[in-house]
């Protein structure tokens, strides 16, 4: 009993320290869960993702996450906290050289530029004079020269987007109600099933179980914050797995004790 009290005390201390660190510094989010940029590229031909990762490592200085986005290995995405125009130019140059493509940064920027200039109508429906004025406006404001054909091209093989942060709460809020519901069901089960085993089982044992379940989950979250483990979608899997293991082990122990009564 004394050892358990010491263990509880250490866990509570870790939770308090974790709350302080998380309050001051927040969680350490993985790239894919932070505010970051995602560059999506369609090659329209099969490629070795290892080769792509090597090119990305050569051209982009920030830490990146590179992954396939189609089953047929024709598209991939690159995610990083920031990707500069110079890095994108270098990347596209390397890809063009290796895969005989003709990517250029103008393709990627075109849609954003047209949106910023509030160009609602199709380029095809515009008069030549209007297109010429638009081309000149883009050149003056953005330093990029387009032809009418380039503006008409609807190819979307390059796309750069800003991805919003996914918070810890976003990951775990869907678990809160199922977890609370499971606790209520288990508490009722304990009060009935193990009534002979524990004194005041209808109150003390379920309350103890709920305390231990919540304590362990809070301890895990605190450790994640203290050790600065990067937060990703894995956190849901870890919390659910440990929650289930807790319930299973506690039930097995109580069943064994009940069989001896």
Secondary structure, 3 states (H helix, E strand, C coil): CHHHHHHHHHHHHHHHHHHHHHHHHCCCECHHHCCEEEEEEECCCCCCHHHHHHHHHHHCCCCEEEEECCCCCCEEEEEECCCCHHHHHHHHHHHHHHHCCCCCHHHHHHHHHHHHCCCCCCHHHCCHHHHHHHHHHHHHHHCCCCCHHHHHCCCCCEEEEEECCCCHHHHHHHHHHHHHHHHHHHHHHHHHHCCCCCCCCCCHHHHHHHHHHHHHHHHHHHHHHHHCCCECCHHHHHHHHHHHHHHHHHHHHHHHHHHCC
